[in-house]
């Protein structure tokens, strides 16, 4: 076998391989002889057909199979000989007609994995947020939880913002009904922006028993094409107006959030644990982000196009799935994903090099801790069932193991970085309350 290697630019290589015709013919002969021992051909007993007949019957098919197998084996042998690691499958280009009696000559064009040195972590500066959960923080969280479970009480007065108005309505477009044109016992909370703004505005000042006509336009991009871009007239009957108030923080309130025993003190303890878990996660993610940014910035890596394209496609698919896109023609354009994909691939290569060079072994305790963090989001009675579900899902466990190993690499970097703790508050670190303020 003759091998010729050339670099065609960047990470791309061109490997030309020539396998002598005698080697091809020898392999074809061996396979035909094996077939002749068991071949069932019309007019002959099994395994008794003349070799010439077997060759005529199976020769072309066997030659094709041998060529395919020799391409695979010779390519693997050439890679080993040249000490190359391809980043993806090669593009095969025949260099001569592939026919019986001819040498097998082809070129394999592919990208190689880049040479990645042990990443430099010298001088990496990390600013680590530092905070504790205080009693006022817990009070603020309980207040937020109260707002999530408002109590509504019927009142005999005109409706205003924060009131819940219960209505029946009949809608028409050009005097004709449309899909979803009638509704009964519909709840509209004024000022919540959960309903069409024209409807909320049209119900302000309304009282129980009153009838109103409200005009509402449907957006041109409305999912129901029958009403998209049109204007409907709603004949509305106000059934009730209910005033919103917040529940007391008591034993019943605690039970609504799954705290069955221990009353308010137990509720506060659960809230504290949840907030501390959130605080730990946010701090860890911020520090992790700084570590990965520094690794990427300080250690440029040539990224194979094949790996880059694979990652771009994955990001496109993930984004389309989150958007609910099912039509392949509506998948987001690739350009916005190119740099994030390049970063992901480069960081993967850098972290793999750290794992290999530093001989970092997966810490099973970290895997269980990661799994425990995931299970904590489920009610306690469901956690054993969810643990079994995760452990039986190989893909899910691989993702957890990968995240745990990444944590170990981040810790390795942190052990060599310059870390400065920055005192902050729970609200500053987590952004709690910013949406309400906005």
LOLOTI-723092 format. One record per residue (C-alpha): x, y, z; residue number from 1. Coordinates in Angstrom, 1 decimal, m for minus. Layout:
residues N
px | py | pz | i
X | Y | Z | NUM;
...
***
This chain:
residues 438
px | py | pz | i
0.0 | 0.0 | 0.0 | 1;
1.3 | 3.4 | m1.0 | 2;
0.3 | 6.5 | 1.0 | 3;
0.9 | 10.2 | 0.2 | 4;
m0.2 | 12.9 | 2.6 | 5;
m0.6 | 16.6 | 1.9 | 6;
m2.0 | 19.6 | 3.8 | 7;
m4.5 | 21.6 | 1.8 | 8;
m5.1 | 24.5 | 4.2 | 9;
m5.9 | 24.8 | 7.9 | 10;
m6.8 | 21.5 | 9.4 | 11;
m7.7 | 19.8 | 6.1 | 12;
m5.6 | 17.0 | 4.9 | 13;
m5.5 | 15.0 | 1.6 | 14;
m4.5 | 11.4 | 1.9 | 15;
m3.8 | 9.5 | m1.4 | 16;
m3.8 | 5.8 | m1.1 | 17;
m3.0 | 3.1 | m3.7 | 18;
m3.7 | m0.6 | m3.1 | 19;
m2.1 | m2.9 | m5.6 | 20;
m4.4 | m4.8 | m8.0 | 21;
m2.8 | m8.1 | m6.9 | 22;
m4.1 | m7.5 | m3.3 | 23;
m7.6 | m6.6 | m4.5 | 24;
m7.6 | m9.7 | m6.8 | 25;
m6.3 | m12.0 | m4.0 | 26;
m9.1 | m10.9 | m1.6 | 27;
m11.7 | m11.3 | m4.4 | 28;
m10.4 | m14.8 | m5.1 | 29;
m10.5 | m15.8 | m1.4 | 30;
m14.1 | m14.7 | m1.0 | 31;
m15.3 | m16.3 | m4.2 | 32;
m13.7 | m19.6 | m3.1 | 33;
m15.6 | m19.3 | 0.2 | 34;
m18.8 | m18.7 | m1.7 | 35;
m18.2 | m21.6 | m4.0 | 36;
m18.2 | m24.1 | m1.1 | 37;
m21.9 | m23.3 | m0.2 | 38;
m23.3 | m21.6 | m3.3 | 39;
m26.7 | m22.8 | m4.5 | 40;
m26.9 | m22.4 | m8.2 | 41;
m29.5 | m23.8 | m10.6 | 42;
m28.4 | m27.1 | m12.1 | 43;
m25.8 | m27.8 | m9.5 | 44;
m25.8 | m29.4 | m6.1 | 45;
m24.9 | m27.0 | m3.2 | 46;
m21.2 | m26.3 | m3.2 | 47;
m20.6 | m28.2 | m6.5 | 48;
m20.9 | m25.4 | m9.0 | 49;
m17.7 | m24.9 | m11.1 | 50;
m15.5 | m22.0 | m9.9 | 51;
m15.9 | m20.3 | m13.3 | 52;
m19.7 | m20.3 | m12.9 | 53;
m19.4 | m18.9 | m9.4 | 54;
m17.1 | m16.1 | m10.6 | 55;
m19.4 | m15.2 | m13.4 | 56;
m22.4 | m15.1 | m11.1 | 57;
m20.9 | m13.3 | m8.1 | 58;
m17.6 | m11.7 | m9.4 | 59;
m18.9 | m8.1 | m9.8 | 60;
m20.7 | m8.1 | m6.5 | 61;
m17.7 | m9.5 | m4.6 | 62;
m15.4 | m7.0 | m6.3 | 63;
m17.5 | m4.1 | m5.1 | 64;
m17.7 | m5.4 | m1.6 | 65;
m13.9 | m6.0 | m1.5 | 66;
m13.2 | m2.5 | m2.8 | 67;
m15.5 | m1.0 | m0.1 | 68;
m13.8 | m3.0 | 2.7 | 69;
m10.3 | m2.3 | 1.4 | 70;
m11.0 | 1.4 | 1.4 | 71;
m12.1 | 1.3 | 5.0 | 72;
m9.2 | m0.9 | 6.2 | 73;
m6.5 | 0.9 | 4.1 | 74;
m7.8 | 4.3 | 5.3 | 75;
m7.6 | 3.2 | 8.9 | 76;
m4.1 | 1.8 | 8.3 | 77;
m2.9 | 5.0 | 6.6 | 78;
m4.3 | 7.1 | 9.5 | 79;
m2.3 | 5.0 | 11.9 | 80;
0.8 | 5.2 | 9.8 | 81;
0.6 | 9.0 | 9.6 | 82;
m0.5 | 9.4 | 13.2 | 83;
m3.7 | 11.3 | 12.2 | 84;
m7.0 | 11.7 | 14.1 | 85;
m9.8 | 12.8 | 11.8 | 86;
m12.4 | 15.2 | 13.0 | 87;
m15.1 | 13.6 | 10.9 | 88;
m15.6 | 11.0 | 8.1 | 89;
m13.6 | 11.7 | 5.0 | 90;
m14.7 | 12.7 | 1.5 | 91;
m13.6 | 9.9 | m0.8 | 92;
m12.4 | 10.8 | m4.4 | 93;
m11.5 | 7.9 | m6.7 | 94;
m8.2 | 8.6 | m8.6 | 95;
m8.7 | 5.9 | m11.2 | 96;
m11.5 | 3.8 | m12.6 | 97;
m12.5 | 1.1 | m10.1 | 98;
m12.5 | m2.1 | m12.1 | 99;
m11.3 | m5.7 | m11.8 | 100;
m7.6 | m5.9 | m12.6 | 101;
m6.8 | m2.3 | m11.7 | 102;
m5.0 | m0.8 | m8.7 | 103;
m7.4 | 0.7 | m6.1 | 104;
m6.5 | 4.4 | m6.0 | 105;
m8.4 | 7.0 | m4.1 | 106;
m8.0 | 10.3 | m2.1 | 107;
m9.5 | 10.8 | 1.3 | 108;
m10.0 | 14.5 | 2.2 | 109;
m10.8 | 15.3 | 5.8 | 110;
m10.0 | 17.6 | 8.7 | 111;
m7.8 | 16.5 | 11.5 | 112;
m8.3 | 17.2 | 15.2 | 113;
m6.2 | 20.2 | 16.2 | 114;
m3.3 | 19.9 | 18.4 | 115;
m4.4 | 21.3 | 21.8 | 116;
m1.8 | 22.2 | 24.3 | 117;
m2.5 | 22.2 | 28.1 | 118;
m4.5 | 25.4 | 28.4 | 119;
m2.9 | 28.3 | 30.1 | 120;
m4.6 | 29.4 | 33.3 | 121;
m2.0 | 31.7 | 34.6 | 122;
m3.3 | 35.1 | 35.6 | 123;
m7.0 | 34.2 | 35.4 | 124;
m8.8 | 36.6 | 37.7 | 125;
m12.2 | 35.5 | 39.1 | 126;
m14.6 | 37.7 | 40.9 | 127;
m16.8 | 35.5 | 43.1 | 128;
m20.0 | 37.0 | 44.4 | 129;
m20.6 | 36.4 | 48.1 | 130;
m23.9 | 36.7 | 50.0 | 131;
m26.1 | 35.1 | 52.6 | 132;
m29.9 | 34.7 | 52.8 | 133;
m31.2 | 37.1 | 55.5 | 134;
m34.5 | 37.2 | 57.3 | 135;
m35.6 | 40.3 | 55.2 | 136;
m34.8 | 38.3 | 52.1 | 137;
m37.1 | 35.5 | 53.3 | 138;
m39.8 | 38.1 | 54.1 | 139;
m39.5 | 39.5 | 50.5 | 140;
m39.8 | 36.0 | 49.1 | 141;
m42.9 | 35.2 | 51.1 | 142;
m44.4 | 38.4 | 49.9 | 143;
m43.7 | 37.3 | 46.3 | 144;
m45.3 | 33.9 | 47.1 | 145;
m48.4 | 35.7 | 48.5 | 146;
m48.7 | 37.6 | 45.2 | 147;
m48.7 | 34.3 | 43.3 | 148;
m51.8 | 33.1 | 45.3 | 149;
m54.1 | 36.1 | 45.4 | 150;
m57.6 | 35.8 | 47.0 | 151;
m60.5 | 37.3 | 45.1 | 152;
m63.7 | 38.5 | 46.9 | 153;
m66.9 | 39.7 | 45.1 | 154;
m67.5 | 43.5 | 45.5 | 155;
m70.4 | 45.8 | 44.5 | 156;
m68.5 | 48.6 | 42.8 | 157;
m66.9 | 49.5 | 39.4 | 158;
m63.9 | 47.5 | 38.4 | 159;
m60.4 | 48.9 | 38.5 | 160;
m56.8 | 47.6 | 38.0 | 161;
m56.0 | 44.4 | 39.9 | 162;
m59.7 | 43.4 | 40.1 | 163;
m60.8 | 40.2 | 38.5 | 164;
m63.8 | 40.6 | 36.2 | 165;
m65.9 | 37.5 | 35.3 | 166;
m67.7 | 37.8 | 32.0 | 167;
m69.7 | 36.1 | 29.3 | 168;
m69.3 | 37.3 | 25.8 | 169;
m70.5 | 36.8 | 22.2 | 170;
m68.2 | 37.9 | 19.5 | 171;
m68.8 | 38.7 | 15.8 | 172;
m66.8 | 39.7 | 12.8 | 173;
m68.9 | 41.6 | 10.2 | 174;
m71.9 | 40.2 | 12.1 | 175;
m70.8 | 36.6 | 11.8 | 176;
m69.5 | 34.2 | 14.5 | 177;
m66.0 | 32.8 | 14.4 | 178;
m64.1 | 30.0 | 16.1 | 179;
m63.9 | 30.9 | 19.8 | 180;
m66.4 | 33.7 | 19.4 | 181;
m68.5 | 32.8 | 22.5 | 182;
m67.2 | 32.4 | 26.1 | 183;
m68.8 | 32.0 | 29.5 | 184;
m67.3 | 32.6 | 33.0 | 185;
m64.1 | 34.1 | 31.5 | 186;
m61.7 | 35.6 | 34.1 | 187;
m60.0 | 38.9 | 33.2 | 188;
m57.6 | 40.5 | 35.7 | 189;
m57.4 | 44.2 | 34.9 | 190;
m53.9 | 45.5 | 34.4 | 191;
m52.3 | 42.0 | 34.3 | 192;
m51.7 | 42.1 | 30.5 | 193;
m52.8 | 38.5 | 30.4 | 194;
m55.8 | 39.3 | 28.1 | 195;
m56.1 | 41.5 | 25.1 | 196;
m55.3 | 45.1 | 26.2 | 197;
m58.5 | 46.4 | 24.4 | 198;
m60.6 | 44.0 | 26.4 | 199;
m59.0 | 45.0 | 29.7 | 200;
m59.4 | 48.6 | 28.9 | 201;
m63.0 | 48.1 | 27.9 | 202;
m63.9 | 46.5 | 31.2 | 203;
m62.5 | 49.3 | 33.5 | 204;
m65.2 | 50.9 | 35.5 | 205;
m67.7 | 48.1 | 34.7 | 206;
m70.0 | 46.7 | 37.4 | 207;
m71.8 | 43.4 | 37.9 | 208;
m74.9 | 43.1 | 35.8 | 209;
m73.7 | 45.7 | 33.2 | 210;
m73.5 | 45.0 | 29.5 | 211;
m70.8 | 46.5 | 27.3 | 212;
m69.6 | 46.4 | 23.7 | 213;
m65.9 | 46.1 | 23.3 | 214;
m64.0 | 46.2 | 20.0 | 215;
m60.9 | 44.1 | 19.7 | 216;
m58.4 | 43.9 | 16.8 | 217;
m56.7 | 40.6 | 16.0 | 218;
m53.0 | 40.8 | 15.1 | 219;
m52.0 | 39.9 | 11.5 | 220;
m49.8 | 37.1 | 12.8 | 221;
m52.6 | 35.6 | 15.0 | 222;
m52.4 | 31.8 | 14.8 | 223;
m56.1 | 31.5 | 13.8 | 224;
m55.9 | 32.6 | 10.2 | 225;
m59.7 | 33.0 | 10.1 | 226;
m59.5 | 36.0 | 12.4 | 227;
m55.9 | 37.2 | 11.7 | 228;
m55.8 | 40.9 | 10.8 | 229;
m59.6 | 41.4 | 11.5 | 230;
m61.6 | 43.3 | 14.1 | 231;
m64.2 | 41.7 | 16.3 | 232;
m67.1 | 43.2 | 18.3 | 233;
m67.7 | 41.6 | 21.6 | 234;
m71.1 | 41.8 | 23.4 | 235;
m70.0 | 41.5 | 27.0 | 236;
m72.0 | 40.7 | 30.1 | 237;
m70.3 | 41.4 | 33.4 | 238;
m71.1 | 38.6 | 35.8 | 239;
m69.0 | 39.6 | 38.8 | 240;
m66.3 | 42.0 | 39.9 | 241;
m63.9 | 40.6 | 42.5 | 242;
m61.4 | 42.5 | 44.5 | 243;
m57.9 | 41.1 | 44.9 | 244;
m56.2 | 40.7 | 48.2 | 245;
m53.2 | 38.7 | 49.4 | 246;
m53.5 | 35.7 | 51.7 | 247;
m52.1 | 35.6 | 55.3 | 248;
m48.9 | 33.7 | 55.8 | 249;
m50.3 | 31.0 | 58.1 | 250;
m50.5 | 27.2 | 58.3 | 251;
m53.0 | 27.0 | 55.4 | 252;
m50.7 | 29.1 | 53.3 | 253;
m47.8 | 26.7 | 54.1 | 254;
m49.9 | 23.7 | 53.1 | 255;
m50.6 | 25.4 | 49.7 | 256;
m46.8 | 25.2 | 49.1 | 257;
m46.5 | 21.6 | 50.3 | 258;
m45.5 | 22.2 | 53.9 | 259;
m47.9 | 20.0 | 55.8 | 260;
m46.4 | 20.2 | 59.3 | 261;
m44.5 | 22.7 | 61.4 | 262;
m46.5 | 25.8 | 60.4 | 263;
m45.0 | 29.1 | 59.4 | 264;
m41.6 | 28.3 | 60.9 | 265;
m41.3 | 25.2 | 58.8 | 266;
m42.4 | 27.2 | 55.8 | 267;
m39.7 | 29.8 | 56.4 | 268;
m37.1 | 27.0 | 56.8 | 269;
m38.1 | 25.5 | 53.4 | 270;
m38.0 | 28.9 | 51.8 | 271;
m34.6 | 29.6 | 53.2 | 272;
m33.3 | 26.2 | 51.9 | 273;
m34.7 | 26.9 | 48.4 | 274;
m33.2 | 30.4 | 48.4 | 275;
m29.8 | 29.2 | 49.5 | 276;
m29.9 | 26.5 | 46.8 | 277;
m30.7 | 29.1 | 44.2 | 278;
m27.9 | 31.4 | 45.6 | 279;
m25.4 | 28.6 | 45.4 | 280;
m26.4 | 27.7 | 41.8 | 281;
m26.3 | 31.4 | 40.6 | 282;
m22.8 | 31.9 | 42.2 | 283;
m21.5 | 28.7 | 40.7 | 284;
m22.8 | 29.6 | 37.3 | 285;
m21.3 | 33.1 | 37.4 | 286;
m17.9 | 31.7 | 38.5 | 287;
m18.1 | 28.9 | 35.9 | 288;
m18.9 | 31.5 | 33.2 | 289;
m15.9 | 33.6 | 34.1 | 290;
m13.7 | 30.5 | 34.1 | 291;
m14.9 | 29.4 | 30.6 | 292;
m14.6 | 32.9 | 29.2 | 293;
m11.0 | 33.1 | 30.4 | 294;
m10.1 | 29.7 | 29.0 | 295;
m11.6 | 30.5 | 25.7 | 296;
m10.0 | 34.0 | 25.6 | 297;
m6.5 | 32.9 | 26.6 | 298;
m6.3 | 29.6 | 24.6 | 299;
m7.1 | 30.1 | 20.9 | 300;
m8.0 | 26.8 | 19.2 | 301;
m8.5 | 25.9 | 15.5 | 302;
m11.9 | 24.4 | 15.3 | 303;
m12.6 | 21.8 | 12.6 | 304;
m15.4 | 22.9 | 10.2 | 305;
m17.2 | 19.6 | 10.5 | 306;
m17.5 | 19.9 | 14.3 | 307;
m18.5 | 23.5 | 14.0 | 308;
m21.3 | 22.7 | 11.5 | 309;
m22.5 | 19.9 | 13.7 | 310;
m22.7 | 22.2 | 16.7 | 311;
m24.4 | 25.0 | 14.7 | 312;
m27.1 | 22.5 | 13.5 | 313;
m27.6 | 21.3 | 17.1 | 314;
m28.1 | 24.9 | 18.3 | 315;
m30.5 | 25.6 | 15.4 | 316;
m32.5 | 22.5 | 16.2 | 317;
m32.6 | 23.2 | 20.0 | 318;
m33.8 | 26.8 | 19.3 | 319;
m36.4 | 25.7 | 16.9 | 320;
m37.7 | 23.1 | 19.4 | 321;
m38.0 | 25.8 | 22.1 | 322;
m39.9 | 28.0 | 19.7 | 323;
m42.3 | 25.3 | 18.7 | 324;
m41.1 | 25.3 | 15.1 | 325;
m42.0 | 22.0 | 13.3 | 326;
m41.5 | 23.1 | 9.7 | 327;
m37.8 | 22.6 | 8.7 | 328;
m38.0 | 25.6 | 6.4 | 329;
m38.6 | 27.8 | 9.4 | 330;
m35.4 | 26.7 | 11.3 | 331;
m33.5 | 29.9 | 12.4 | 332;
m30.6 | 31.0 | 10.2 | 333;
m27.2 | 29.6 | 11.1 | 334;
m25.2 | 32.9 | 11.3 | 335;
m26.2 | 33.9 | 14.9 | 336;
m25.2 | 30.4 | 16.1 | 337;
m21.7 | 30.3 | 14.5 | 338;
m19.8 | 32.0 | 17.3 | 339;
m21.6 | 30.3 | 20.2 | 340;
m20.9 | 27.0 | 18.4 | 341;
m17.3 | 27.8 | 17.8 | 342;
m16.9 | 28.6 | 21.5 | 343;
m18.6 | 25.3 | 22.6 | 344;
m16.4 | 23.2 | 20.4 | 345;
m13.2 | 25.0 | 21.4 | 346;
m14.0 | 24.8 | 25.1 | 347;
m14.9 | 21.1 | 24.7 | 348;
m11.4 | 20.5 | 23.2 | 349;
m9.7 | 22.5 | 25.9 | 350;
m11.5 | 20.8 | 28.8 | 351;
m10.9 | 17.4 | 27.3 | 352;
m7.2 | 18.2 | 27.2 | 353;
m7.2 | 19.2 | 30.8 | 354;
m9.0 | 16.0 | 31.8 | 355;
m6.5 | 13.9 | 29.8 | 356;
m3.3 | 15.8 | 30.9 | 357;
m4.3 | 16.1 | 34.5 | 358;
m5.8 | 12.6 | 34.6 | 359;
m9.0 | 13.9 | 36.1 | 360;
m11.4 | 11.0 | 36.9 | 361;
m15.1 | 11.4 | 37.1 | 362;
m16.2 | 11.9 | 40.8 | 363;
m19.2 | 9.7 | 41.4 | 364;
m20.1 | 11.7 | 44.5 | 365;
m20.4 | 14.8 | 42.3 | 366;
m22.7 | 12.9 | 39.9 | 367;
m25.0 | 12.0 | 42.8 | 368;
m24.9 | 15.6 | 44.1 | 369;
m25.9 | 16.8 | 40.6 | 370;
m28.7 | 14.3 | 40.4 | 371;
m29.8 | 15.3 | 43.9 | 372;
m30.0 | 19.0 | 42.8 | 373;
m32.2 | 18.0 | 39.9 | 374;
m34.5 | 15.9 | 42.1 | 375;
m34.9 | 18.7 | 44.6 | 376;
m37.2 | 20.5 | 42.2 | 377;
m39.8 | 17.7 | 42.6 | 378;
m42.0 | 17.2 | 45.6 | 379;
m40.4 | 14.8 | 48.1 | 380;
m42.8 | 11.9 | 47.5 | 381;
m41.9 | 11.9 | 43.8 | 382;
m38.1 | 12.0 | 44.2 | 383;
m37.5 | 8.3 | 44.5 | 384;
m39.5 | 7.6 | 41.4 | 385;
m37.7 | 10.4 | 39.5 | 386;
m34.3 | 9.1 | 40.6 | 387;
m35.1 | 5.7 | 39.1 | 388;
m36.3 | 7.4 | 35.9 | 389;
m33.0 | 9.4 | 35.6 | 390;
m30.8 | 6.4 | 36.4 | 391;
m32.6 | 4.3 | 33.7 | 392;
m32.1 | 7.0 | 31.1 | 393;
m28.6 | 6.6 | 29.7 | 394;
m28.7 | 9.9 | 27.8 | 395;
m29.8 | 11.8 | 30.9 | 396;
m27.1 | 10.3 | 33.1 | 397;
m24.4 | 11.0 | 30.5 | 398;
m25.4 | 14.7 | 30.5 | 399;
m25.3 | 14.7 | 34.3 | 400;
m21.9 | 13.0 | 34.3 | 401;
m20.6 | 15.5 | 31.7 | 402;
m21.7 | 18.4 | 33.8 | 403;
m20.1 | 16.9 | 36.9 | 404;
m16.8 | 16.4 | 35.1 | 405;
m17.0 | 19.9 | 33.8 | 406;
m17.4 | 21.1 | 37.4 | 407;
m14.2 | 19.2 | 38.3 | 408;
m12.3 | 21.0 | 35.5 | 409;
m13.7 | 24.3 | 36.6 | 410;
m12.4 | 23.5 | 40.1 | 411;
m9.0 | 22.6 | 38.7 | 412;
m8.8 | 26.0 | 37.1 | 413;
m10.1 | 27.8 | 40.2 | 414;
m7.3 | 26.2 | 42.2 | 415;
m4.8 | 28.1 | 40.0 | 416;
m6.7 | 31.3 | 39.5 | 417;
m6.7 | 34.6 | 41.4 | 418;
m10.1 | 34.7 | 43.2 | 419;
m11.5 | 37.8 | 44.8 | 420;
m14.7 | 37.6 | 46.8 | 421;
m17.2 | 40.4 | 46.2 | 422;
m19.8 | 41.0 | 48.9 | 423;
m23.3 | 41.4 | 47.5 | 424;
m26.9 | 40.8 | 48.5 | 425;
m29.2 | 38.0 | 47.6 | 426;
m31.2 | 40.3 | 45.4 | 427;
m28.1 | 41.7 | 43.6 | 428;
m26.8 | 38.2 | 42.8 | 429;
m30.1 | 36.5 | 41.8 | 430;
m31.9 | 39.5 | 40.4 | 431;
m34.9 | 38.7 | 42.6 | 432;
m37.6 | 41.4 | 42.5 | 433;
m36.3 | 43.1 | 39.4 | 434;
m39.3 | 41.9 | 37.3 | 435;
m41.8 | 43.3 | 39.8 | 436;
m39.8 | 46.6 | 39.9 | 437;
m39.9 | 46.8 | 36.1 | 438;
***
